[in-house]
Amino acid sequence: MGFASMDDFISEVTTNGKFWRQDFNKLTGVAFTAGRCYDLSLSNGNPIQNLYAGTNLTFVPLSDIAGKGIWHGGDVSTDTKHLVNIGLMSTVATSVPSIMNLVDVLGYYPLTTNTITTSQTLINTLSIPRYTDGAGVRAYIVAVGTMGAGTPTITITYTNQAGVAGKTMPITVSAVTTAVQGHIVHSDPSAGKYFPFLPLATGDTGIRSIQSIQLSATMTSGSMALVLCKPLTSLPLTTAGVMAERNLMTQLPSLPRIYDGANLNMLFFTAAATVVNTPLVGYIETANG
């Protein structure tokens, strides 16, 4: 399905009512450091906080029924749903300039054994619930609680979008010391960091699953999550108190598809030191046909 033309889109929205607007808000729970990226699903607000709970090293799939993502109106099959408009604003001056990345969080591996320096096997009894071929799926590691004073390099082995197992990252990626809750631990302007997503081997375009993770040194304490997601779009924020908005039909034609069950959330990159309890208020608008 989808939209055959602009006239078809207008008919579906105005005549058939196939349109959804969802407002959301987040309140940063920690101060953000300039030049780093943060996972806002760990912040309070609407949608509710997601603490990436589960059994250590065992994949946990996510869908919208968990209530931990931005609601997008529910299932529409046999139609297809698309993101039409998106907006985000903060009244706090230190929240800009910044970039918000909207992602569909497919699931995660809880990582609580972060003092072990040998390779740890991940358990994939359950698989990603959307984008099952892995095309376009990316990974990142986020601190669920404040981490200890360790700065290990990170190694993962994964199965790529073509079903080839044993793939590894082409460069050495390291974590920052004492990452706070929500911080993507390998994001920072310093050497050896990479963000928002872990790099893929040359020629790879996505990840179906991850088989192992190894830290070169102990993280001392704390817990993390290794997250799989599908990036959908990004939105730059330039001015405090002014809604940053993007139309994905005419301004940046792309109409990213929102699959049934999608668990939408935000990754937030800030170029300024952002104070704790910064409010972020936004909306998405979707249409289906």
Buried (B, 14 or more C-beta within 10 A) or exposed (E): EBBEEEEEBEBBBEEEEBBBEBEBBBBBBBEBBBBBBBBBBBBEBBBEBBBBEBEBBBBBBBBBEBEBBBBBBEBBEEBBBBBBBBBBBBEBEBBBEBBBBBBBBBBBBBBBBBBEBEEBEBEBEEBBBBBEEBBBBBBBBBBBBBBBEBBBBBBBBBBBBBEEEEBEBEEEBBBBBBBBBBBBBBBBEEEBBBBBBBBBEEEBEBBBBBBBBBBBEBBBBBBBBBBBBBBBBBBEBEEBEEEBBBEBBEEEEEBBBBBBBBBBBBBBBBBBEBBEEBBBBBBBBBBBB
